[in-house]
Amino acid sequence: MTISIEKHPCFNDASRHTFGRIHLPVAPKCNIQCNYCNRKFDCLNENRPGVTSKVLSPHQALHYLDKAIELSPNISVVGIAGPGDPFANPEETMETLRLVREKYPDMLLCVATNGLNVMPYIEELAQLQVSHVTLTINAVDPEIGSEIYAWVRHRKKMYRDTNAAKILLESQLAALKKLKEIGVTAKVNAIVIPGVNDKHVAEVAKTVAELGADIFNCLPYYNTAETVFENIAEPHPEMVASIQRETEKFLPQMKHCARCRADAIGIIGQENSDEIMKELQEASKMPRKPAEDRPYVAATSMEGVLINQHLGEAERFLIYALDKETERPFLVESRPAPPAGSGTMRWESVAAVLSDCRALLVNGVGESPKKVLVNNGIDVLTLDGVIEDAVIGIFSGRDMSNLIRISKMHACKTSCSGTGGGCG
C-alpha cells in the first residue's frame, strides 16, 4: 500500500489549515465502557468524541458525503470514529468504507478504534486502501487499565477488572503489529487522566513505538458529566506539555488534536456549519437502505385481499414480492406481528420484522409508529383497496392517489398514547 500523510490533517500538522476531513457517524455501539465516556449522541453543543447529531446507515452516509463534498470541496479524508467503536459495528463500518471507496477511489480513508475487534477486518481494510488507523491505548499495564475501563465485551462475553484490561491490551497490541506489517500508517491516542495514567503515558509511547507506531497523541482527558471520572479535573496544559516532551523521545507528536465529534467535518478546529448540519439531518431521514435491497412490500389485512386493518390491530403481516416475468405480485409469506404493548419498542420490533420491506400498506396508523418505521427506511402508506393493486403501484411507481384513504371510517376508535396497542 502506498502511504501518504500529506493530505491528512490529523497526521500532518502542515496540512490541517488546507485540507479537511469528514467523520461519518455510522457506528453507535461500543464494546468497552471507559470510565471517562458518556455516549450521549444527541448534543450539538459538545465538541468531543462520542457525540453526534445523528447516526446514519451506510447508504445515508454516502448521500451525506456527496452533499458534504459539494459544501466543503477541501475534504481529503473520510473517517469513521463512532460515536461508539467502528468494530463494535463492523457490518456498518465496512459497508460504508466499501461504498466510499467505490465512489471516491482517490479519497483517503481512516478509522479510529479502541482496537478490541479490528483484527478480523485488517486484511479487508488493506484491500480497501484504508491508509490510516488510530488506536486509543490508554495503558499497557492491566492494573492501570482496570482503573480506566469498567468493562469489555469480547466474543459475546463480558469481562471486568484486570481481565478486561488484559484482553483489551492484547487485542490492541496485536492489531498494531498487524497494521504495521501490512503498511498502514498508525496513530496511537493516549488519554491523559490525572492521577490515573498520567505517569504511565510515556511507557505507552515506548511500547507502541517498539511495535512500529508512526505518531503519538497525548489527548487531554475531557471531563464529562455522569461518568465514573466526573470528579477528576482536566489535566493542566503544562502537565500535557510535559508528557508530550517525554513521549516525543519515542514518537513524533500530534499537538493539534481538537478532540473531534463523531460527525466532525471541515478544517480541524472549525465548528460544523448550520448548513452541513441540515444536510446531516436530511440524510438521516432517507431510507436506511436503497429500494433494491428491500425486495418486499408488507400489508395489513383482515382477510388477505383488502387493505382494511389498522397497524395497531394487526396480528400478522402479509409479505409480497413481484414476479419479474409476469410483473404480477405474489404472496411470499405471512409474518407474525410482535405482541402488543411496550410502546416505541414495539414499533422498533415491527421495523425489524419488516427490515427487507420497502413499504408497509395499512388502513390506519398513528404518528409514533409511522415515524419509527420511516426512520428505519420503510415507507408507510395509508390506503383503501386491493392489496395486489397497491403492491403493483409500489413496484412500478404508478400513481396511487385513487387508493389513498381520505375517509376515517376505518380509523382506530381506541384512545391511546403510544402504548404499542393502537395508534401510537
N, C-alpha and C positions, 0 to 999 in steps of 0.2 A: 504494500500500500504506500502510495506517495503521500507523505505528510507535509503539510504547510500550516504554520500558525500565523501567517502574515495577515490574514483577514479575519482572524478570530479575536474579537475584542476582549474576551476573558483570559486568553492565554498570551496575548501580545499587547502590552501596555501602549505601544506606539500606534496601534490601530483603533483604539477604543473611541477616539473622537471622530473617526471617519466611517467605520463600519458598525452596523447594528446587528442585533440578534433578536430572535423571537422564541419564546418558550410556548410550546403547545400543551395546554393542560389536559392531558388525556389519561392521567394515572392517579385516580383518587385514593386508592387503597394503599396502606403501608404494612410491611411485615415486621416492623420493630416499633417499639414505643420509647422514644428518647424523653428523658425527664425535663427537657427544656422545650419540648414541642407541643403545640396545640394546633391541630389541623382543622381549624375552622376555615372554610374556604369561601365565605360569602362577604368578606370585609374588604371594601375598596380603599379604606384609609390606612391600611397597614402595608408597609413595604418590607416584607420579609419572606423567606422561603416557607412553603407550606400553605400559602393562601392564594386564592384565585377567585375572580368574579364568577366564572362558570367553568364547569367541566365539560369537555367536548368528546364526542366519539371520533374515531379516526377520520371518517368522511366529513364530519363537520369541521374538524381541524384543517383538512386540506382546503375546504372552501374558505375558511377564515384566513389561512395563509395566502391564498390568492388575493383576497381583499387587502391584507396587510402589506403585501409587496407593492400594491398599487399606491398605498398611502405612504409607505416607507421604503422606497426603492434601494436604500442603502443596506437593507438586510442581507447579510452574507452567511448567517449561521441559523440553522433551525435546531433547537434543542428541546429535550423533554426532561423536565425536572420536577415532576409531581402533578398535583400538590402532595401526593403520597410518594411512593417509590416506583420508578418505571418498571421494575422487575417483580413487584408485587402485582402488577397489571401487565404481564408480558404480552398477552394477545393484543391488547390495545396499543401498547408501545411499539411492538414490531410491525403491526399493520400500518401504523402511522408512518413509521420510518420507510416502509416499502412504498407507500403511496407518494411520499415526498420525493424519494429517490427517483421514482419512475417519472414524475412530472418535472422535477428540477434536478437534472443529472449533475449539474455543476455546483449545487449548494453544499456547503459544509454541514455535516450532521454531527450532533453530540448528544450525550445523555449524562445526567448526574444521578448517582445512585449510592445507596449505602453498601452495595456490593454483596449483599446476602445471597441473592438469587440470580446474579448476572451470568455466572459461569456457563449454564447451558445455552446461552444465546450469543456468546462471544464469537463463535465461528460465523454466524449469520451477520452479526454486526460488521465483521470484517468484509463479508461479501457485499454488504450494502454500503461499504466505504464510510462507515461511521468512524471518523478520524480522531475524535476527541472524547474521552470519557473522564468524568470527575467522580472520584470515590471520596466519601466522607469517612475518615478514620480518626476517631477521637482518642483512641487509646490502643496501645499494643501490650498492655498489662491487663489481664482479665479482672484483676481485683479492682483496678481503677475503672475499667469498663462496666463492671457491675454497679458502680455508683451512677453511671450515666444512663444505662438502659434499664427500663422497667421490665421489659420482656422482649423476646424474639420468637417469631413464629416461623419454624423451618420444617418443611415437608409435613405440613398439617399438624405439627406438634408444637406446643407452647413450652418455652424454656424461660427460666428466670435466673437471677443472680449471676454467679461466675460461669455457670454452664451456658447461659445465654451469651455472655460476653465472649467466651471461648469459641462457640460456634460461629458467631458473627466475625470474629477476628480471623479465624481460619479461612472463612469464605472470602473475606476481603483481601487477604494477602495472596491467596491462590488466584483470585481474579486479577489482581495487579500483575502478578507474574505472567499470567497467560496473555493479558492485554499487551504487555511489552514484547512478548515472544512473537506476536503477530503484527507488531509495528504500530500500535495505536498510541497516540500522544495521551499521557495520563497525568491529570492534575489531582492532587490529594488535598482535600479540605480538612482542617482540624479545628473544631470549635473550641475556642479558648474560654474555659469556665473557671473563674476564680475560686480557689480553694478546693477544686476537684481535680483538674488535669493541667493547670497552668504550668506546673513544674515538670510535667511529663511530655509536653508537646515536642520538645527537642528530640526526645527518644523516638517519638512517632516519625519525625522527619528523617532521622538517621536510618530507621528500619525501612521506610519506603524508598529512600534513596538507594539503599543496597539492592532493592528489587527493580530499580530502573525508573522510578517515577521521574517525570520531567519538570514539574513545577509544584510549589507548595503554597498553600493559602492558609495563613493563620486568621481564621474567621472569628471576630469577636462575638461572644455569646450575646444573644438578644433576649432581654428579659421579657417574658411572655406570661400574661395572667393565666390563672387556672392550670398551672403546671407544678410539678414537684419542686422545681427550682425557682419558683416565682419570687422567693425572698432573697435570692442571690443577686447582688448588684452586677451590672455590666462591667467588664474589665476597663480599667483606666487606659487611655491611649498609650501612655508610657509603658504599661505592662505589655501591651500588644507589640509595641515597637521593640522592646527588649527581647521578646520571644522571637520576633522576626529576625533580629540580628543574630540570635543564637542558631535558629534553624537555617539561616542563609549560609551557614558553614557547610550545609549538606545539599541544599537545593536552591535554585532561583525562586524568588518570591513573587507572588501576586499581591500587590498592595493597593489595587484599585477596585476591589470587590465591593459591590453595592448591595449585597445580600438580597438578590433579586426575587421577586414574586414568581410563582409558577406560571403566570401569564404575562411576564415582562416582555416588552417589545421596544425596539429602537436603540438609541445610543445609551450605553450604561450610565446610570445616574439620572437620566431624564424620566419623569413620570409618564405613565401611559396617558395618551390624549383621550379626550371625550369621544372623539371621532372613532378611534380604534376600539375603544370600549363598547361603542354602539355596534360595531361590526362583530365583536365577540358575542354580544348579547344576541344579535340576529343569527349568527351561526348556530348558537345553542338551541334555537327554535326550529331548525331544519330537521328533517327526518334523520335519525341516527344512522340509518343505512340507506343506500340507494335502492330504488324500487326493484332493480333487477336482482337484488339479494333477498327480496321478500316475495316469493312466488305465489303466495296465497292471499285470499280475501276471506274474512270471517263474517258471519252473520248470526243474529239472534232471531229465533223464530219459535212459535208455539207448536206448529205442525210440520215445519220443514219446507214450506212452499213460499210463504209470505214473510216479509219483514214486519213483524207485528208484535215485537216484545221489547220492553224496556230493558236496558242493560242491567239495572239493579235486580230485575226479576229472573234473569237468565240463569239456568242451571247447566247449560251446555252452549258450546259454540260450534256452528257448522262451518267447516273449512272447505273452501272451494279453490280449484285451480282452473286454468284454461288449457284445453286441448289445442295445441298449435296447428294441428292438421285440419280439424273441423271448425276451429275458432268458436267452440261451444264450451261453456263451463261444465265441470263435473265435480261431484262431491268427493272429497278426499277422505274425510273422517269427521267424527264428532268428538269434541274435546270437552271434558267436564270443566265447569267454571269453578274457581276457588270458592270455598264456603263464605257465606255472608258474614259481615262483621269486620272488625279490625281497621275500619276507616281507610285512610290513604294506602295502608299496606295491602289492602285487598286489591286496589287498582294497580299497584305495582305488580302484584301476583298475576293479575289479568294480563298486564303487559308482557310478563314473562311467558305466559301460556301462548300468547299471540305474537311472539317475537319474530316469527317468519311471515307475518301477515302485513301487507302494505295498507290495508284498510279494514275497518270494522263497520258493518251495516247494522244499525239499530233503529228502533221506532221511538226511542226516547233516551235521554242521557243527561245527567247533571253536569254542572261546570267542573266540579272537582275531578271526577273520573275522566272527563274529556281532556282536561289539562294534563293529567298524568299520562294518559295514553298518547296524546300528541307529542309530549316531551320525549316519549320513547319511540317516536317515529311512526306511529300508527294513526293514520287519518281516521277520524270518527265522523260518519255521515248519518244524519237522522233522516230516514226515508220511509215512504209508504210504497208498497208494490211487491212485485215478484222478485225473489232473490236472484234468480238467474239473469233477469234483465239488468239489475243493478251491477252484478258481477261483470257482465259483458261491458257495461258502461265504464267500470273502473279500469279494466284491462285495455279498452280501446280508446279511452279518453273522450268518449261520446258525451254529449250534453245530457245531463240527468235532471234538469230543472223540473221536468214533469213528475219526478219521483220525490222531490224534496217535500218533506212533510210540513205543511202550514198549519193544519188543524191540530188542536191539542187534545183531540178525542181519546188518544191512547196514552196521554201523559200519566205519569205516576201520581196517584192520589194521596200517597203517603207523605206526611210531613217529616222530613229527616234532615240531618245536618252533618253528613259526612261519616256516618257510622258504618258505611260499607254495605248497607242493605238496600239502597234505593238510589235516589238522585245524587247523593254526594254533596 
